[in-house]
Amino acid sequence: MKANLDAAIKLAHVTRTGDFVDLPGRVVTAVRLPTDEVQRKVEQVADDEMKLAVVRLLESGGTVARDELLTVIARMYGWGRLGAEITGRLRALLGRMVADGTVTDDPAGLSLRGGSPM
């Protein structure tokens, strides 16, 4: 079955990152919030969408404490608790954003480095 899925992805000229299939080069322009009909789990939200959420929150909030940012993102997606899975995923994402220069991490908190990259 995996081989069939891989072949279909190749034929469709799309990319796969983990469990997510997307168009090559597509830029994420919206953060999709939960509705009464649709609530997603953390594993159902692609990194690019969560990165955009971080950027937008830091654009509006300036420098934000790491734990506060984790809480705000979780609430925004409708996740009532910051369990190990959500915390781990968000901390890893923020770590990559610091490593790639998108976000600055200093004693005051996290902030955007040099404006919006997205």
C-alpha positions, 0 to 999 in steps of 0.5 A: 500500500505504501508503494502505491501511495508513493507512486501516486504522489510521484505521478501527481507531482506533489511533495510529501513531508511526513504525513502531509502532501502538498503542492511544491513551492506552495506558500501557506497564507492562512492559519486555519482555526477550529470550527464547530464542525472541525477540530484538528489534533496537533499531528493534523497541523502541518509545520508550515501552518504552525510556523505562520501562526508563530510569525503572526503572533510575534508580529502582533505581540512583539517579544513573548515568553516561550511558555506564553507563546506555547499556551497561546498557540495551543488555545488558538488551535483549540487544544485545551491542555498542553500535553507532552505531544503538543508541547514537544511538537511546538518546542521542536518547531520553535527550536527550528525557527530559532536555528533557521534565524526566523525567531530570536530567543533571548532572556526576554522571550521569543521575537521575530528576527528582522521582520516577517519571513513568510 
